[in-house]
Amino acid sequence: MATVSVYEAKSQLSRLIADAERGEETIVTRHGRPVARLVPFAVRRAPRVPGRWRGRVDIADDFDDFSVADEHDWYGA
């Protein structure tokens, strides 16, 4: 984990972002005191659980049917 001053961070931001893209973390300091941490971006998502909606959703037997009346309702033909 690298440590840089605010001045260095401003002048080397592109390099620090490239480092973060490679998974490296950087601590930014002001007067020798840590004030920020530059880390790789990670999307926070709940893990997918297959079947979570089982038993909650009912699909009608005629779901895939598309009648002449449906066509008229959709397209006005």
C-alpha positions in Angstrom: 0.0 0.0 0.0 1.5 3.3 -1.2 1.3 6.6 0.7 1.4 9.9 -1.1 0.8 13.5 -0.1 -2.1 15.5 -1.4 0.3 17.4 -3.7 1.7 14.2 -5.1 -1.8 12.8 -5.5 -3.0 15.8 -7.5 0.1 15.7 -9.8 0.0 11.9 -10.3 -3.8 11.2 -10.3 -3.7 9.3 -13.6 -1.0 6.9 -12.3 -2.8 6.4 -9.0 -6.0 5.5 -10.8 -4.2 3.1 -13.0 -2.7 1.5 -9.8 -6.2 1.2 -8.3 -7.4 -0.5 -11.5 -4.7 -3.1 -10.9 -6.0 -3.6 -7.4 -3.6 -1.5 -5.4 -4.6 0.8 -2.6 -3.1 4.2 -1.9 -3.3 6.4 1.2 -3.4 10.1 0.7 -1.9 12.2 3.5 -2.0 15.9 4.5 0.9 17.0 6.7 1.8 13.4 7.3 -1.7 12.5 8.6 -3.8 10.0 6.5 -6.9 11.8 5.1 -8.2 9.5 2.3 -7.8 6.1 0.8 -7.9 5.4 -3.0 -9.1 1.9 -3.6 -10.4 -0.2 -6.5 -14.1 0.3 -7.2 -16.2 -2.7 -6.3 -19.9 -3.0 -7.1 -21.8 -4.0 -4.0 -24.5 -6.5 -4.8 -26.4 -9.1 -2.8 -25.5 -12.5 -3.9 -28.0 -14.0 -6.4 -30.2 -16.7 -4.9 -31.8 -18.8 -7.7 -35.4 -19.6 -6.9 -36.0 -16.8 -4.6 -39.4 -16.0 -6.2 -40.5 -19.6 -6.4 -44.1 -19.9 -5.2 -44.6 -16.1 -5.3 -45.3 -15.6 -9.1 -48.0 -17.4 -11.1 -47.8 -17.4 -14.8 -51.0 -18.0 -16.7 -51.2 -21.0 -18.9 -52.0 -18.8 -21.9 -49.1 -16.4 -21.3 -47.4 -17.1 -24.7 -50.7 -16.9 -26.7 -51.1 -13.9 -28.9 -54.6 -13.6 -30.3 -56.0 -11.3 -33.1 -57.6 -9.3 -30.3 -54.2 -8.9 -28.6 -52.7 -7.7 -31.9 -55.5 -5.2 -32.3 -55.0 -3.9 -28.7 -51.2 -3.6 -29.2 -50.9 -2.3 -32.8 -54.4 -0.9 -33.5 -54.6 -3.0 -36.7 
